[in-house]
């Protein structure tokens, strides 16, 4: 790792010894963080690899399904197998393996935001085909670039912070000033999304927190803490020691608090299921941690489905994306029940993210290729049940599925997003407590669009 700055040095120092995470400038222990404001949580489920939204949300009216089936060919989901949902007077279906999310949607506890993607400004087929690069995100269709752009909400150039971290930078003085634990928690590796100028994520692996590798007894822990207090006169090393010592303290706090965590909801024994179980356990001890606003980052990989995406033509939906969507739906269904159990359902918004969608038209390997816009789920208690989510609805503009049509950047079904990542994220950030006046400092490109609040969270 190339060390370019004091910030890089401190991050490297903490990572190299397996500490819980590099940690930011929090106040000392005070369990009254956030004053009288209610607890709120944002839970990001990142679908790594570029999820194919076309087989996830499908129009079922005669014209819409006809275009879908014509473009999808052998990848098309049979209409009779879909989980039916409604959007006003229009009918849609979710993937056959997603009955849990379909039930949440039909009960008003989930919404769909259609055709979301990274944009510099509103974009058309004409703009894309003119190759006006000044108006397009840089390095479209690149996994690494688009992952960073999604997580940073910066469509051009490079960024050193992500929008999750910047949101917590903005809100920590008000809601988390006395917290005894970092306000951003990742259950797997987290990229830019988690990092702010003063905020870093704690990585809590499935099963709970862990102390430094090999430091499992009080004697060894005391020895490590004594070592961390050693002042060798080098300012960078001394600062790293202080950060590491704080990391050990936060790890100890979480480990001790988790001993009282009780979540009885049964979760599927899958990676994403166990990640969301860990999130629910941490939520259950929120009072002990003193956090008023908390962000979680979970990740499910395997969505780069260039080949063997589905075996639908053999009536087998147990592989590729089909299996991943089943894992996602089952885990989200269990997690929503767990938030009800621990009393955070009306104050928790769970959402999906992915670097880009896939081509509507399949390739020659029973798969799909990198594309652009895709559909995403937002889950939370609906307004009719005391929550904030305007659920049971598809927000944004559902695209035409005509190959070479008005929403196709080329002729393969590469959807031009009609909703920007900035709008999607800024809507959730404002529900989370960010003022409208502060939105542009977190999402610098959101002013290029008609609104910074899409309205799916009241």
C-alpha positions in Angstrom: 0.0 0.0 0.0 1.4 3.4 -1.0 1.4 5.7 2.0 0.6 9.2 0.8 -0.6 11.0 3.9 -1.1 10.9 7.6 -4.6 9.6 7.0 -3.3 6.7 4.9 -0.7 5.9 7.5 -3.3 5.7 10.3 -5.6 3.5 8.2 -2.8 1.2 7.3 -1.6 0.9 10.9 -5.0 -0.1 12.1 -5.7 -2.5 9.2 -2.3 -4.3 9.5 -2.9 -5.6 13.0 -6.6 -6.6 12.4 -8.2 -4.1 14.6 -12.0 -3.6 14.5 -11.6 -0.6 12.1 -10.0 2.8 11.8 -12.1 5.1 13.9 -13.0 8.8 13.8 -13.1 11.7 16.2 -15.8 10.7 18.6 -16.4 12.1 22.0 -15.7 10.1 25.2 -18.3 7.6 26.4 -21.7 9.2 26.9 -24.8 7.2 26.5 -27.0 10.2 25.8 -26.0 10.7 22.2 -28.7 12.3 20.0 -30.6 14.0 22.9 -34.3 13.1 22.6 -34.2 12.3 18.9 -35.3 8.8 17.9 -32.8 6.3 16.6 -32.6 5.9 12.8 -30.6 3.4 10.7 -29.7 3.1 7.0 -28.8 -0.4 5.9 -27.1 -0.7 2.5 -27.1 -4.1 0.8 -24.6 -3.9 -2.0 -25.1 -6.4 -4.9 -21.5 -6.7 -6.1 -20.9 -7.4 -9.7 -23.7 -5.5 -11.4 -27.2 -6.9 -10.7 -29.5 -7.6 -13.6 -32.7 -5.7 -12.7 -34.5 -6.9 -15.8 -35.2 -10.3 -14.3 -36.0 -8.8 -11.0 -38.8 -6.4 -11.8 -40.8 -7.3 -14.9 -43.9 -5.7 -16.6 -46.7 -8.2 -17.1 -49.1 -6.2 -19.3 -49.3 -7.6 -22.8 -47.2 -4.9 -24.5 -44.6 -4.6 -21.7 -44.1 -8.4 -21.2 -44.0 -8.9 -25.0 -41.1 -6.4 -25.4 -39.4 -8.0 -22.4 -39.7 -11.6 -23.7 -38.6 -10.6 -27.2 -35.5 -8.9 -25.9 -34.6 -11.4 -23.1 -35.1 -14.5 -25.4 -34.0 -17.6 -23.4 -33.4 -15.6 -20.2 -37.0 -14.4 -19.9 -38.8 -15.5 -16.7 -42.1 -17.3 -17.4 -45.0 -14.9 -16.6 -46.9 -17.5 -14.7 -44.1 -18.0 -12.2 -43.7 -14.3 -11.3 -44.7 -12.9 -7.9 -47.4 -10.3 -8.8 -47.3 -6.7 -7.6 -49.1 -3.6 -8.6 -48.1 0.0 -9.3 -51.4 1.9 -9.4 -53.3 0.4 -12.3 -50.3 -1.3 -13.9 -49.2 -4.8 -13.1 -45.7 -6.0 -12.6 -44.0 -9.2 -11.3 -41.0 -9.9 -9.2 -38.6 -12.8 -9.9 -40.1 -16.2 -8.9 -37.5 -16.5 -6.1 -38.5 -13.3 -4.4 -41.9 -14.0 -2.6 -40.7 -12.4 0.7 -39.9 -9.0 -0.9 -43.1 -9.2 -3.0 -45.1 -9.7 0.2 -43.4 -6.7 1.8 -44.2 -4.6 -1.3 -47.8 -5.7 -1.4 -48.2 -4.8 2.3 -46.7 -1.3 1.7 -43.4 -2.1 3.4 -41.2 -2.1 0.3 -40.9 0.2 -2.7 -39.1 0.0 -6.0 -37.0 2.9 -7.5 -36.9 2.3 -11.2 -33.9 2.7 -13.5 -31.4 4.2 -11.1 -27.8 4.8 -12.2 -24.8 7.1 -12.1 -25.4 10.4 -14.0 -23.7 13.7 -14.3 -26.9 15.3 -15.5 -30.2 14.2 -17.1 -29.1 12.2 -20.2 -30.7 11.0 -23.4 -29.9 8.5 -26.1 -28.8 11.4 -28.3 -26.4 12.7 -25.7 -24.9 9.3 -25.2 -24.5 8.5 -28.9 -22.9 11.9 -29.5 -20.1 10.8 -27.1 -20.2 14.1 -25.3 -18.0 12.8 -22.5 -18.3 16.0 -20.5 -21.9 15.0 -19.8 -21.3 11.4 -19.0 -19.8 9.6 -16.0 -16.2 8.6 -16.5 -15.3 5.0 -17.3 -18.9 3.7 -17.7 -19.2 -0.1 -17.6 -16.0 -0.5 -15.5 -16.6 -2.5 -12.3 -14.0 -0.6 -10.2 -14.8 2.8 -11.5 -18.6 2.5 -11.2 -18.4 0.9 -7.8 -16.4 3.9 -6.6 -18.7 6.3 -8.2 -21.8 4.7 -6.8 -20.3 4.6 -3.3 -18.9 8.2 -3.5 -21.8 9.8 -5.5 -19.1 11.5 -7.6 -19.5 10.6 -11.3 -16.3 12.1 -12.6 -12.7 11.8 -11.4 -11.7 10.3 -8.1 -13.0 10.7 -4.6 -11.5 10.1 -1.1 -14.8 9.8 0.8 -18.2 8.1 0.2 -21.7 9.5 0.7 -22.4 7.2 3.7 -19.3 8.6 5.5 -20.1 12.2 4.5 -23.7 11.8 5.8 -22.3 10.7 9.2 -19.7 13.5 9.2 -22.7 15.9 8.8 -24.9 14.3 11.5 -22.4 13.1 14.1 -22.1 16.4 16.0 -25.9 16.4 16.5 -26.8 12.7 16.9 -23.6 10.8 17.8 -21.4 13.2 19.7 -21.3 11.0 22.8 -21.4 7.6 21.1 -19.2 4.8 22.4 -18.9 3.2 19.0 -18.4 4.3 15.4 -21.7 5.2 13.6 -20.8 3.2 10.4 -20.5 -0.6 10.6 -19.6 -2.9 7.8 -20.3 -6.7 8.0 -17.9 -7.2 5.1 -15.2 -5.2 3.4 -16.5 -1.7 2.7 -15.1 0.6 0.0 -15.5 4.4 -0.3 -19.2 4.4 0.9 -18.2 4.1 4.6 -15.4 6.7 4.7 -15.9 10.3 5.5 -13.4 13.0 6.4 -13.8 12.2 10.1 -15.7 8.9 9.9 -14.4 5.4 9.3 -16.3 2.1 9.5 -15.9 -0.6 12.0 -15.8 -4.1 10.4 -17.8 -6.5 12.5 -17.6 -10.0 11.0 -20.6 -12.3 11.0 -20.9 -13.6 14.6 -19.9 -10.4 16.3 -16.9 -8.3 17.2 -13.4 -9.6 17.7 -10.4 -8.1 19.4 -6.9 -8.1 18.0 -5.8 -11.4 16.6 -4.4 -13.5 19.4 -5.5 -11.0 22.1 -8.1 -13.1 23.8 -7.1 -12.9 27.5 -7.1 -10.0 29.8 -3.3 -10.3 30.3 -2.5 -10.2 26.6 -5.0 -7.3 26.0 -3.4 -5.4 28.9 0.1 -6.0 27.3 -1.1 -4.7 23.9 -2.7 -1.6 25.5 0.5 -0.9 27.4 2.5 -1.3 24.2 0.1 1.2 22.5 0.9 3.8 25.1 4.6 3.7 24.4 5.7 7.1 23.1 8.7 6.6 20.8 8.8 10.3 19.8 7.5 9.7 16.2 4.3 11.7 15.9 2.8 9.5 13.2 3.4 6.3 15.1 2.2 7.8 18.4 -1.0 9.0 16.6 -1.5 5.5 15.1 -1.0 4.0 18.6 -3.7 6.3 20.0 -6.1 5.3 17.2 -5.4 1.6 17.6 -5.9 1.9 21.4 -9.3 3.5 20.7 -10.1 0.7 18.3 -9.4 -1.9 21.0 -11.7 0.1 23.4 -14.5 0.2 20.9 -14.1 -3.5 20.1 -14.3 -4.2 23.8 -17.4 -2.0 24.2 -19.2 -3.8 21.4 -18.1 -7.3 22.5 -19.4 -6.7 26.0 -22.7 -5.1 24.8 -23.3 -8.0 22.4 -23.4 -10.4 25.3 -26.8 -9.0 26.1 -28.1 -9.0 22.5 -31.1 -11.3 22.0 -32.6 -11.6 18.5 -35.0 -14.6 18.2 -35.9 -14.1 14.6 -34.7 -17.0 12.5 -32.4 -16.0 9.7 -31.3 -18.1 6.7 -27.9 -19.7 7.0 -26.5 -17.7 4.1 -23.8 -15.1 4.0 -26.2 -12.2 3.5 -28.7 -13.7 6.0 -26.0 -13.9 8.7 -24.8 -10.4 7.9 -28.3 -9.0 8.4 -28.6 -11.0 11.6 -25.4 -9.3 12.9 -26.9 -5.9 12.0 -30.1 -6.8 13.9 -28.0 -7.8 16.9 -26.1 -4.5 16.9 -29.4 -2.6 16.6 -30.7 -4.4 19.6 -28.0 -2.8 21.8 -28.2 0.7 20.3 -29.0 2.3 23.7 -25.8 0.8 25.2 -23.7 2.2 22.3 -25.3 5.6 22.5 -25.7 6.0 18.7 -28.5 8.2 17.3 -27.9 7.7 13.6 -26.3 4.5 12.4 -25.3 3.3 8.9 -24.6 -0.4 8.0 -23.0 -1.8 4.9 -23.6 -5.4 3.9 -22.6 -7.1 0.6 -23.7 -10.0 -1.5 -21.4 -10.9 -4.4 -21.7 -12.9 -7.6 -23.8 -10.7 -9.7 -21.3 -10.4 -12.6 -23.3 -12.9 -14.6 -21.6 -13.0 -18.0 -22.5 -16.7 -18.2 -24.9 -19.3 -16.7 -27.1 -16.5 -15.3 -30.2 -18.7 -15.2 -31.3 -22.2 -16.2 -34.9 -21.1 -16.6 -35.3 -23.0 -19.9 -34.7 -26.3 -17.9 -37.2 -25.1 -15.2 -34.3 -24.9 -12.7 -34.0 -21.6 -10.8 -31.3 -22.7 -8.3 -28.2 -21.3 -9.9 -26.6 -18.0 -10.9 -28.6 -14.9 -10.3 -31.7 -16.9 -9.5 -30.1 -18.3 -6.3 -28.7 -14.9 -5.4 -32.1 -13.2 -5.6 -33.5 -16.0 -3.4 -30.8 -15.4 -0.8 -31.5 -11.7 -0.9 -35.3 -12.0 -0.6 -35.2 -14.5 2.2 -32.6 -12.5 4.2 -34.5 -9.2 3.7 -37.8 -10.9 4.8 -36.1 -12.1 8.0 -34.4 -8.8 8.6 -37.7 -6.9 8.4 -39.2 -9.2 11.0 -36.1 -8.8 13.2 -36.4 -5.0 13.1 -40.0 -5.4 14.4 -38.6 -7.6 17.1 -36.0 -5.2 18.3 -38.2 -2.1 17.9 -36.5 -0.3 15.0 -38.8 -1.2 12.1 -40.3 2.3 11.8 -36.9 3.9 12.0 -34.9 1.6 9.6 -34.5 2.0 5.9 -32.9 -0.8 4.0 -31.9 -0.3 0.4 -30.1 -2.1 -2.4 -27.2 -0.7 -4.5 -25.0 -2.1 -7.3 -22.5 -0.6 -9.6 -24.6 -0.9 -12.7 -27.3 -3.1 -14.4 -27.0 -5.6 -17.2 -27.9 -5.6 -20.9 -31.4 -6.5 -21.6 -30.3 -8.6 -24.6 -28.4 -11.7 -23.6 -24.9 -12.6 -24.8 -23.8 -15.9 -26.3 -23.0 -17.5 -22.9 -26.5 -17.6 -21.4 -25.6 -14.4 -19.5 -25.6 -10.6 -19.8 -23.0 -7.9 -20.1 -22.3 -4.7 -18.2 -24.9 -2.0 -18.8 -26.1 1.1 -16.8 -29.4 1.8 -15.2 -31.2 -0.8 -13.0 -34.0 -1.1 -10.4 -33.6 -1.0 -6.7 -35.6 -1.9 -3.6 -36.2 0.2 -0.5 -37.6 -1.6 2.5 -39.1 -0.1 5.7 -42.3 0.2 7.5 -45.0 1.8 5.4 -46.6 5.1 6.2 -49.9 3.3 6.7 -48.3 1.4 9.6 -46.6 4.3 11.3 -43.4 4.4 9.3 -42.0 6.7 6.6 -41.9 4.6 3.5 -44.3 5.3 0.7 -44.3 1.7 -0.2 -46.3 -0.5 -2.6 -45.3 1.7 -5.4 -42.7 2.0 -8.2 -41.0 5.4 -8.0 -39.3 7.1 -10.9 -39.9 6.2 -14.6 -40.0 2.6 -15.6 -38.1 2.4 -18.9 -39.1 1.2 -22.3 -37.8 -2.3 -22.9 -37.6 -1.9 -26.7 -34.1 -2.7 -28.0 -32.9 0.4 -29.7 -35.7 2.4 -28.1 -35.7 5.8 -26.5 -34.1 4.5 -23.2 -31.5 2.3 -24.8 -28.0 3.8 -25.0 -27.1 1.4 -27.8 -29.1 -1.4 -29.3 -28.6 -4.1 -26.7 -30.8 -2.8 -23.9 -28.3 -0.7 -22.0 -30.7 1.5 -20.1 -30.0 5.2 -19.7 -30.9 5.9 -16.1 -33.9 8.1 -15.5 -33.1 8.6 -11.8 -29.6 9.5 -10.6 -27.7 7.9 -7.8 -27.5 11.4 -6.2 -31.3 11.7 -6.1 -31.8 8.1 -4.8 -29.2 8.6 -2.0 -30.1 12.2 -1.2 -33.7 11.2 -0.6 -32.6 8.7 2.0 -30.0 11.1 3.5 -32.8 13.7 4.1 -35.0 11.2 5.8 -31.9 10.3 7.9 -31.6 13.9 9.2 -29.5 15.8 6.6 -31.1 19.2 6.0 -31.9 20.3 2.5 -29.4 23.1 2.8 -26.6 20.6 3.5 -27.5 18.1 0.7 -25.3 19.8 -2.0 -22.2 19.6 0.2 -22.7 15.8 0.4 -24.0 15.3 -3.2 -22.3 17.9 -5.3 -24.0 16.9 -8.5 -27.6 16.7 -7.2 -28.2 20.3 -8.3 -28.1 19.2 -11.9 -31.4 17.4 -11.4 -35.0 18.6 -10.9 -35.2 17.5 -7.3 -33.1 16.1 -4.5 -36.0 14.4 -2.8 -37.9 11.8 -4.8 -40.6 11.4 -2.1 -40.4 7.7 -1.4 -39.6 8.5 2.3 -42.0 10.8 4.1 
